[in-house]
Amino acid sequence: MRRDGAGDGEFRDADGPEEIDLQGVHGSILREHHEPAEGRESVPLWFVSVIMLLVFWGGFYLATNSGGFRADVFVPHRVARPDPNAPPPAPEELGRRLYVRNCVLCHQATGLGVGMQYPPLAGSEWVVTDGSGWHREEHLVAVLLHGLEGPVEVRGRSYNGAMPPWKLLRDEEIAAVLTYIRSEWGNAAAPVEPEFVAEVRRRTQERRKPWTVGELREMGR
Ligand code: HEC
């Protein structure tokens, strides 16, 4: 027994192959990593999923926010611009539109102005020029064309603000807006004709700044 045992032991000792440490050899090979290199790896699944989700979300977003791809949604100004072939608005309608666009902010839709800041047009002796004061239609047109500043009296109250000039409006437009304010809110004065506006514009064409009351009173004397 002992000899056998010793023999076995000796045999193993003498014959190397049985003793090679396979684990150890493989272990050191397994520890070696390949050098990183570009290759044709398959795309990771999570990445494909993210892209698919983004594409899906993009489609959903477009469907809900595209406005049906209607031209008047995407180029609103071009379509909203008035049709050049449409008939021009009647003077009353033009006057109302011009008032809403240019004057309503200060003089208000009621024509009553704002407190001590913006004077009223309703019942104003500047607007109806009924002979109750020194005002004439010429002054009204001149104020619209070139503006007004400094202390003024309207319906017995004092104001000291600045009214911007509107000389960029055409004669017909000035006439239309003046005709409008002379016939609204209980005002009942005669219409202002574009020819009259043209005449006052010609006479005051040298004017570069707003009028003061003193200058207007001197006008046409
Ligand atoms: C930025 C504000 C503002 C806008 C916009 C404006 N006004 Fe005035 N307006 C005034 C002020 C302020 C006065 C008084 C000026 C002063 O105190 O010297 C005035 C005075 C007048 C007067 C003479 C006084 C009176 O109350 O009757 C008339 C008429 C008038 N505006 C008409 C118009 C018309 C028409 C428009 C539009 C085309 C217009 N205004 C736009 C501020 C404005």
Boltz pocket constraint, residues with backbone or C-beta under 6 A from the ligand:
constraints:
  - pocket:
      binder: B
      contacts: [[A, 98], [A, 99], [A, 102], [A, 103], [A, 104], [A, 105], [A, 106], [A, 107], [A, 117], [A, 118], [A, 119], [A, 120], [A, 121], [A, 124], [A, 125], [A, 126], [A, 127], [A, 140], [A, 143], [A, 144], [A, 148], [A, 149], [A, 150], [A, 151], [A, 152], [A, 154], [A, 159], [A, 160], [A, 161], [A, 162], [A, 163], [A, 164], [A, 166], [A, 177], [A, 178], [A, 181], [A, 211]]
      max_distance: 6.0
